């Protein structure tokens, strides 16, 4: 039997490299090894490109650290691919029209070509590349042969067209364009519909994330939680050690802290943050999760806030004055994560033990499942403000404001990493290093601020955290709680929580009054 001749696809080699780019720091350990100084342009029949290409999607299941998830793609939205498929067939606006409207008189005049002129970005795997634990065999590889400025993509000799399956690993992987490509999952347009393709060769996963980010974040606006979830693949260590300048430094710090709150087993928000901004309820629960993007924004508005050094307004405990990299407190990131976790635990514990009327009311309603049967509906329930963007920011504002105002008495600067037993080997452990955060938590419980956090938790526990949608509210209370909805709710809740804490006695009340004075409330 004659050996099958491998199909060849002509391609144009595009040299694209600046000498300035040689100064970029390339790091294979961070999945950012130096890329080749060129890529290839070609066109491939849609049905064949679909057969050759695999997609590796990000997932938050299983609690995997975000930096250890090398995949780039968002979850596949079948409806979006279906809409693209209809667009390819009929153009716009037919792709959005129901069958009855398509049959209406004159509807045929609305049919148009459904061009897809934007290139699909793919990466051609190199020999011995691994994907999800499987190494690509030689029989599955797409080879690239060059002659001058012209190149050819040589498909596997076994490639048979739209129904081809690799032996183990797809030779191409999508960087951008998965929804366009998957529009041809169950649709064969024939050989007359080719797609433009930009093909990189052996591009490291960090650079794939960078390309996906740069292509999508500005023009198409992928959801911000997914964008932040890609930060561990995009960032460099130096980003985490800087503060002044571009907001990406503060965003990077905030994102790492959010991941710590989501991933550390002692955190009250363990596995209870919507890391990818998914619209569906997670883990089979009807209780909403605050998104990673909302958490990042709230941390940047509170703990990781840039502020004017000479001003009287409270700044961020983990922030710094403008144009400065040295933060207000000399804590490393593991200590910062531990502080946030301990603050959350103090509030969670005091609410759990609270017999306040609002808490009793929320615990009466058992029609919606929680994450776990032991969860307190006053803290985790769907009608608690603490499971909303506004509630999370209100909590963070209160803890940050009061501790910032009372920083000297609390001796926050005296808590040093050397005091943490596990901290003798490294000075900058990541906020996501579980052992380091656990050691910092144990050390923090011995500091004066731990008792202060408990006092704050005690004061917040008798505040009415019910949302305006909570069952059983009379009309005046419902209207009162409705002021927290929308963007104006952030400021209103901060104001009310400060007023509530100022009505107490003791140091926390004095700190709240000092903040009120500084904010002129």
Secondary structure as GFF3:
##gff-version 3
##sequence-region A 1 521
A	DSSP	beta_strand	8	15	.	.	.	ID=ss1
A	DSSP	three_ten_helix	19	23	.	.	.	ID=ss2
A	DSSP	three_ten_helix	28	30	.	.	.	ID=ss3
A	DSSP	beta_strand	38	45	.	.	.	ID=ss4
A	DSSP	alpha_helix	46	52	.	.	.	ID=ss5
A	DSSP	beta_strand	53	54	.	.	.	ID=ss6
A	DSSP	three_ten_helix	61	63	.	.	.	ID=ss7
A	DSSP	three_ten_helix	66	68	.	.	.	ID=ss8
A	DSSP	alpha_helix	78	90	.	.	.	ID=ss9
A	DSSP	three_ten_helix	94	96	.	.	.	ID=ss10
A	DSSP	alpha_helix	99	102	.	.	.	ID=ss11
A	DSSP	three_ten_helix	107	110	.	.	.	ID=ss12
A	DSSP	beta_strand	120	124	.	.	.	ID=ss13
A	DSSP	beta_strand	130	131	.	.	.	ID=ss14
A	DSSP	beta_strand	134	135	.	.	.	ID=ss15
A	DSSP	three_ten_helix	138	140	.	.	.	ID=ss16
A	DSSP	beta_strand	143	147	.	.	.	ID=ss17
A	DSSP	beta_strand	150	154	.	.	.	ID=ss18
A	DSSP	beta_strand	172	176	.	.	.	ID=ss19
A	DSSP	alpha_helix	178	181	.	.	.	ID=ss20
A	DSSP	three_ten_helix	182	184	.	.	.	ID=ss21
A	DSSP	beta_strand	194	201	.	.	.	ID=ss22
A	DSSP	alpha_helix	205	216	.	.	.	ID=ss23
A	DSSP	alpha_helix	224	229	.	.	.	ID=ss24
A	DSSP	alpha_helix	231	234	.	.	.	ID=ss25
A	DSSP	alpha_helix	237	240	.	.	.	ID=ss26
A	DSSP	alpha_helix	247	263	.	.	.	ID=ss27
A	DSSP	alpha_helix	292	301	.	.	.	ID=ss28
A	DSSP	beta_strand	306	307	.	.	.	ID=ss29
A	DSSP	beta_strand	320	321	.	.	.	ID=ss30
A	DSSP	alpha_helix	333	352	.	.	.	ID=ss31
A	DSSP	alpha_helix	357	364	.	.	.	ID=ss32
A	DSSP	alpha_helix	377	380	.	.	.	ID=ss33
A	DSSP	three_ten_helix	385	387	.	.	.	ID=ss34
A	DSSP	alpha_helix	389	405	.	.	.	ID=ss35
A	DSSP	alpha_helix	407	410	.	.	.	ID=ss36
A	DSSP	three_ten_helix	412	414	.	.	.	ID=ss37
A	DSSP	three_ten_helix	417	419	.	.	.	ID=ss38
A	DSSP	three_ten_helix	421	424	.	.	.	ID=ss39
A	DSSP	alpha_helix	434	444	.	.	.	ID=ss40
A	DSSP	alpha_helix	448	461	.	.	.	ID=ss41
A	DSSP	alpha_helix	475	482	.	.	.	ID=ss42
A	DSSP	alpha_helix	488	502	.	.	.	ID=ss43
A	DSSP	alpha_helix	507	519	.	.	.	ID=ss44
###
